[in-house]
Amino acid sequence: MSEICTKCGLPKELCVCETIAKESQKIIVQTVKKKFNKVSTIVEGIDEKEINLKELAKKLKNQFACGGTAKEGRVELQGDHKQKVKEILVQTGFAPETIEIR
């Protein structure tokens, strides 16, 4: 018999907790100038208890062929990727109306 999710009560294969969590996030995507006028894209507002930030950061870094990190509840990417980040987050399952670009 398969494992049961403690949050939704469904089997792990049918668990919808992460899908519900993705739809309820308020995500802010912005660019910040760092040292030596380098631009970084910051993705914040994702609840790291419900969604694996390291896995999301890895996917974004691979998609954009850039460096970056996941720390302090946010994902930092090297370079200006504001518009492309929104497209990838929507493809991943986040609701487009919950993603704000500044």
C-alpha positions as CSV (number, residue, x, y, z in Angstrom):
1,M,0.0,0.0,0.0
2,S,1.3,3.5,-0.9
3,E,2.1,6.3,1.6
4,I,-0.7,8.8,2.5
5,C,0.0,12.5,2.5
6,T,-0.5,14.0,5.9
7,K,-1.9,17.3,4.6
8,C,-4.5,16.3,2.0
9,G,-5.1,12.6,2.9
10,L,-4.5,11.3,-0.6
11,P,-1.9,8.8,-1.7
12,K,1.5,10.4,-2.5
13,E,1.0,9.7,-6.2
14,L,-2.2,11.8,-6.3
15,C,-1.2,14.4,-3.7
16,V,-2.4,17.9,-4.7
17,C,-0.7,19.9,-1.9
18,E,2.1,21.3,-4.0
19,T,-0.4,22.3,-6.8
20,I,-2.5,24.2,-4.3
21,A,0.5,25.8,-2.8
22,K,1.7,27.0,-6.2
23,E,-1.6,28.7,-6.9
24,S,-1.7,30.5,-3.5
25,Q,1.7,32.2,-3.7
26,K,2.3,35.9,-4.2
27,I,5.5,36.0,-6.2
28,I,7.5,39.2,-6.8
29,V,10.2,39.2,-9.6
30,Q,12.5,42.2,-9.7
31,T,16.0,43.1,-10.8
32,V,18.7,44.6,-8.5
33,K,22.0,46.2,-9.3
34,K,24.8,44.7,-7.3
35,K,28.5,45.3,-7.0
36,F,30.2,46.6,-10.2
37,N,26.8,47.4,-11.8
38,K,26.0,43.7,-12.2
39,V,22.3,43.0,-12.5
40,S,20.6,40.2,-10.6
41,T,17.1,38.9,-10.9
42,I,15.4,38.2,-7.5
43,V,12.4,35.9,-7.2
44,E,10.8,36.2,-3.7
45,G,7.5,35.4,-2.1
46,I,7.6,31.6,-2.5
47,D,6.9,29.7,0.6
48,E,9.9,27.4,1.1
49,K,8.0,25.1,3.4
50,E,5.6,24.1,0.7
51,I,7.8,24.3,-2.4
52,N,11.5,23.2,-2.8
53,L,13.4,26.4,-3.5
54,K,16.6,24.6,-4.3
55,E,14.9,22.5,-7.0
56,L,13.2,25.6,-8.5
57,A,16.5,27.5,-8.5
58,K,18.2,24.6,-10.2
59,K,15.5,24.5,-12.9
60,L,15.7,28.2,-13.5
61,K,19.5,28.3,-13.7
62,N,19.5,25.4,-16.2
63,Q,16.9,27.1,-18.3
64,F,18.7,30.4,-18.5
65,A,22.2,29.1,-18.4
66,C,23.2,31.4,-15.6
67,G,24.5,31.2,-12.1
68,G,22.4,31.8,-9.0
69,T,21.4,30.6,-5.6
70,A,18.4,29.9,-3.3
71,K,18.8,31.5,0.1
72,E,16.7,33.3,2.7
73,G,13.4,32.4,1.1
74,R,14.3,33.8,-2.4
75,V,16.0,32.7,-5.6
76,E,18.7,34.9,-7.0
77,L,19.8,34.6,-10.7
78,Q,22.7,36.4,-12.3
79,G,21.5,38.6,-15.2
80,D,18.2,40.2,-16.2
81,H,15.6,37.5,-16.7
82,K,12.4,39.2,-15.5
83,Q,10.1,38.3,-18.4
84,K,11.5,34.9,-19.0
85,V,11.2,33.9,-15.3
86,K,7.5,34.6,-15.4
87,E,7.0,32.3,-18.4
88,I,9.0,29.5,-16.8
89,L,7.1,29.9,-13.5
90,V,3.7,29.7,-15.3
91,Q,4.9,26.5,-17.1
92,T,5.9,25.1,-13.8
93,G,2.4,25.5,-12.4
94,F,2.3,28.9,-10.7
95,A,-0.8,31.1,-11.5
96,P,0.1,34.0,-13.8
97,E,-2.0,36.5,-11.9
98,T,0.0,35.9,-8.7
99,I,3.3,36.8,-10.3
100,E,4.2,40.5,-10.1
101,I,7.1,41.9,-12.1
102,R,8.7,45.1,-10.8
